């Protein structure tokens, strides 16, 4: 396994191995299972595309190993900007599942500034299909994030503010998303 890689002229150092990630995912799954007593019909894991898909699949498999099989759906968000420095948030796709009176856990790979998740939280609250509850689960959260309008109920790790790739996260140019370890510039 490489301890460092170069992507787009940036040097990234490995900060988490696949084994560390999967161990933490199984701990998060156990906590979710305990918190919800695995009410399969009422629990929805809502993966935020695209990065949240990788973490979400790992999490759903860890839950399945605990005989917890929630409904899985996705939501698409987009940051409208001409560069990789933020921008206005918009919806690109809404979940197909009926969220009404169900417990929804939003599954995200990385909370960077918190702007996108604040936007999604507001949209879920205002939805005609208002969930019974809304929880947030992220594998990573940057230590310099902005104010959050929601509570982060499940977190893998808090990390520093450098660029992160691997396990679903990319360089902004869709490079590095498929790496099994996580690297940070």
Secondary structure, DSSP 8 states (H G I E B T S, - for coil): --SEEEETTEEEEEEE-HHHHHHHHHHHHHHHHHHHTT-TTTEEEEEEETTHHHHHHHHHHHHHTTT---EEEEEEEEEE-SSSS--EEEEEE--SS--TTSEEEEEEEEESSSHHHHHHHHHHHHSTT--SEEEEEEEEEETT----SS-EEEEEEEE-SS-EEBTTB--SSS-STT-SSEEE-
